[in-house]
């Protein structure tokens, strides 16, 4: 405490406050500061590693987003192709139905001609004309079927084979 006259009173001089004791305290604080500096360095290293991991994760997420976009585009293309192939399949089925109707008509016509008892030459001529007409139709139907099959095979992923959109077969007469 300071008196009005300027003298100091109270307390005693710290006898332990020697230069050696202060040196020990300085050494202890220096060691503690080095320890904290090492911890800061370790934390900075960890922070750098975490930032690197975050960048890697961010790049992975961006890659996945790009793949998702590509997959969506592929899905749209596949859906469009399926629509086109479905339409082609329906058309092929209609051609098949038409061929069946015409086959039935031809069979009925053959029976009609037999009932009319045409001469052999006339019957052969009419039947030859009908067979030629049916052969043309068969060639057209086979070409449409082949084109459809090729389109399906081109659209199918490599190594999977064509999908089985329809399982119809052309009827063949076992008796004439």
Residue pairs with C-beta under 8 A, 6 or more apart in sequence:
1 8
1 9
1 10
2 8
3 9
81 155
84 151
85 148
85 151
85 152
85 155
85 165
86 165
88 147
88 148
88 151
89 148
89 165
89 166
91 144
92 144
92 145
92 148
92 166
93 166
93 168
95 140
95 141
95 144
96 141
96 168
96 170
99 137
99 138
99 141
99 170
100 171
102 134
102 137
103 134
103 171
103 173
106 130
106 134
107 173
109 130
110 127
110 130
110 176
113 123
113 126
113 127
114 123
118 126
138 170
141 170
149 162
152 162
152 163
152 165
153 161
153 162
155 162
156 162
156 163
